[in-house]
Amino acid sequence: MCGIVGYIGNKDSQTVLLSSLGRLEYRGYDSCGIAVASSSLKVYKDAVRVEALAKAAPRLGGTAGIGHTRWATHGKPSQVNAHPHCDCRGNIAVVHNGIISNFRSLRQQLISEGHDLVSETDTEVIPHLIEKYYDGDLEKAVEAALQHIEGSYAIIVLMSDTAELVVAKKDSPLIIGIGDRENFIASDVPAILDYTNRVIYLEDGDIGVVTSGEVKVKNGGVEVERKAHKVLWNVEDAQKAGYEHFMLKEIHEQPKVIRDTLGEYTQATESGTGLERIRDAGIESMLILACGTSYHAALVGKYIVEELLRIPVRAEIASEFNYYGQILAKTMAIVITQSGETADVLRAMKRLKGGECKVLAISNVVGSSASRIADQTIYLRAGPEISVAATKTFIAQLMVLYWLVMSYSKVDASRLASMLMELRQMPGKVQQVLNNEDKILECAKYLAKYENVFFIGRGINFPIALEGALKLKEISYIHAEGYAAGELKHGPFSLLGSDTLVIAIVALDNTREAMLANIKEVKSRGSPVIALASEGDEVIGELADLVIFVPQVDTIFSPVVNVVALQLLAYYTAKERGCPVDFPRNLAKSVTVE
Amino acid sequence: MKQAVILAAGKGQRLRPFTVTKPKAMLSIAGKPIVHYVVEALAENGIRDIVLVVGYRREQIFDYMGAGEQFGVDITYITQEKQLGTAHALAQARGITEDEFLVLPGDKLIEAETIARFVAAKPEAMLVKRVDNPTRYGVVTVDDGMVKDVVEKPEEAKSNVVNTGIYVFSKEIFAFIEPELDIPVALNNMLARGYPVNAMETKDTWLDVVYPWDILSLNDAVLSRIPANLGGTIETGASLKGAISIGKGTVVRSGSYIVGPVVIGANCDVGPNVCIMPATSIGNNVVLSPFTEVRNSIIGDDVNVGPSCIIQDSVIDKGCVMKGHFTACSGEANVRVNGEHHVVNVGAMLGEGCSLGDSVVAQSGVIVGNYSQVQSLKLIDGRLPDKSLVF
């Protein structure tokens, strides 16, 4: 995945482009570059992060330009592979996010026609194709070039001596920010929030011409109107506000996220709006699809639905489902995607829609691709998440799932009343976990010395073991695996010993005795144990080496408090090991390639 | 004057249990933390470059204040790792201060007009005020508009003029504060070396919170000035009188009777048939169940008050759950804080996350530690430490 930006107006474009790119680094940051047009086209790019590029770049001048921050898919991170890419004469520059699947044959053809291609990227074929078709009208040339391209793209094209930018989008995100006698283009909204909050979301197949005063969009050769939306996020949301890392800030935002999410939905319930279409009486089963952290939310969702609604639920990894899963009749499909742009999820959605399934999307990004495919979308009230490791959006996803299930009339009334009361207490319970940072820090210092860690849990906390392991491995680079506690003896036992740490999640439910037995088994094989247990469960202190206590809650809500403790544990462990917490190596915030 | 340094790192020892989980500056008064009022007053005077010195439980301030955008100011955070004193706190901000700047405590309420008058003072200057109980504070000897000396918490006060902790300083001050821990000591050194320190007296309200029950009088004072503002849904059959502010998403159900000044936060569920009497502040996401009466009290975020509770002159911190029939009547109480005895009229003081069974009765003046649990039909009295279990 990559981030692209464009600017045309009356400001110095270099300044605008670099500040916008800085806000897109969550999408990739192995190399970056800018191109600015005045009388000639000037390009400056390198395999460095945006801040370093900004320091090194000479003043390019010009009030129109494009920029790119890259996450390598074709070709290693290097100066020559960094965007923007140009045509033979250096008159046309292109930035691109996506993957061109037929670029090898296009490249061969262009080279045989005498074009000079210098990089290993798929993108470079685009400026050369445009060059090939250019006869005085840039938009027409882009349109002609795109006819030959298979795959996904969001592109911005800049030409020397023209007062316009040409944009096009298919299966990759692209937005236009509307300013006063200036316009902004970006992969995502935070990039332009410093300048404007009026945003046009482009649709697949759109080709647009952007000048400082006007935005014209065509789709299929016909001019179309794309309305500007007012974005309610503000720039402050995209800043760290005192915290050392976005991840810690976002972890600490969780009580507020829970309060906002629940507030929004209780209001909707109070006024009786919003749920009618979801509450389809004829549903006999549910299918929940997601990737990564969202998949772990899907797994928790499976436990919640089966426990409270007594209907079978399949939770599937979207990229797997795309190749094998069956679509059953009378199934309601829920897809969970933070960005709403996850390629595997979008593909699965299109397939479900083809199979006549009703699809409900849970996403954090208003106007995202997922929301446009889904029959209905429930938005998380989490605000933008900058840290690559998802935290607050996971909590918000859980809140949506609780609320969704509790809104069904099948839930037992007395259970519902006590759950509603407890749900309102969740912000405070999570705050209590946050206030226990000293103990979690102590455990992190202990954990940081290990290279192999197992997270074990049972029942509704098994997905939390998976999520705990994912958080730890992605930001601290410690090899961590989540396991159903009962499965440990079917193989992984051979890995236990003093070098392998085990983190056990012990909930106060029917799995507790079995978990205690698991801890004893693990200890007797020499592995040290950190336990995550409910306050008041004092026995754990005698079994485990270290214990993190979390507030007592109804078992069905135990994932909420447990996961927050594990997020903090991963954060402090990564910090202890000196890892770049917000931007772990080789990872990007949302995965827009399959 | 363009810049202010707000000292908000302090713990507020005597305000436990309320300051175990948050800094004193984050105590909620009329629905907003104290530091919010301080920043608001500065912004009103066009002072938008704000340096916030934070320390104890600083995350609470980060989470609430953010980068300041929401308040129309620009906040730079400086951390004081150990809370050694006000001079030490100010010293942390050295290097980012302008030539002249305002210094003020983040945990004391101040009005915008007070700041407007004081910023005209020439550095170094101290804002002073006459109070009834000067021995709690730094007593200042003032002669012809100049500070002569400051004596911290004297046994016997020479005058009733005290230091408000609000100063206008120039960069010169750093030469004197570096070796010291508290600003008054640094000022005394300055005076001894012959440097002039101006004194400006204010007659405006200057309200401090020292003991838990002070939170209630401060709440009362602030509430008396709130504008009416009705968000949310008010059902037919609810009666509202006086200045009342109700947040977005809150529902006030039929038969409820509310007499202002009252502030109710967002997403609360009030009633049916709940009675809220004057000088009451209610946080966000609070449930007040039928037949409950609340008067002159503060109820924090996420609190669940069951049916038929009586809550008078009380502070109920965030996330407490009262099953029902909880009684906290106000009365004269002998309360002990840090070894000092005080006779005050209060109800109950409950720390964060307390859980009370059905029909618990609180003796006037009881102070319950955070996350305590009380079983049904218990009488609670005196001072209960954090995480007490009353079974």
Contacts between the chains, C-beta under 8 A, distances in Angstrom:
chain1	res1	chain2	res2	distance
A	234	B	69	5.9
A	234	B	70	7.8
A	235	B	69	6.6
A	236	B	66	5.1
A	236	B	67	4.8
A	236	B	68	7.7
A	236	B	69	3.5
A	236	B	70	6.6
A	239	B	66	7.5
A	239	B	67	4.8
A	240	B	67	8.0
A	241	B	62	5.4
A	241	B	65	7.3
A	241	B	66	4.3
A	241	B	67	4.6
A	241	B	75	7.7
A	241	B	77	7.8
A	242	B	54	7.3
A	242	B	58	7.0
A	242	B	61	7.3
A	242	B	62	3.7
A	242	B	65	8.0
A	242	B	67	8.0
A	242	B	75	7.8
A	242	B	77	4.0
A	243	B	59	7.7
A	243	B	62	5.9
A	249	B	62	7.1
A	252	B	59	5.3
A	252	B	62	7.0
A	252	B	63	5.3
A	253	B	63	6.7
A	255	B	63	8.0
A	256	B	63	7.0
A	259	B	267	7.1
A	259	B	284	6.3
A	259	B	285	5.3
A	259	B	301	7.4
A	259	B	302	7.4
A	262	B	267	7.4
A	262	B	285	7.4
A	263	B	249	5.1
A	263	B	266	6.3
A	263	B	267	3.6
A	263	B	284	7.7
A	263	B	285	6.6
A	264	B	249	7.7
A	266	B	249	7.5
A	266	B	267	6.6
A	266	B	269	7.9
A	267	B	249	4.7
A	267	B	267	7.2
A	270	B	233	7.4
A	270	B	251	6.2
A	421	B	287	7.5
A	421	B	304	5.7
A	421	B	321	7.3
A	424	B	285	5.9
A	424	B	287	6.5
A	424	B	302	5.9
A	424	B	304	6.3
A	425	B	302	5.9
A	425	B	304	7.0
A	425	B	319	5.8
A	425	B	321	6.6
A	427	B	285	7.0
A	427	B	301	6.9
A	427	B	302	5.3
A	427	B	319	7.4
A	428	B	301	7.4
A	428	B	302	4.8
A	428	B	318	5.4
A	428	B	319	2.8
A	428	B	352	6.8
A	428	B	353	5.5
A	429	B	319	7.4
A	429	B	353	7.7
A	431	B	21	7.6
A	431	B	318	7.5
A	431	B	319	7.5
A	432	B	319	8.0
A	432	B	352	7.9
A	432	B	353	6.2
A	432	B	371	7.1
A	434	B	59	7.1
A	435	B	21	5.5
A	435	B	57	7.9
A	551	B	353	7.4
A	551	B	371	7.7
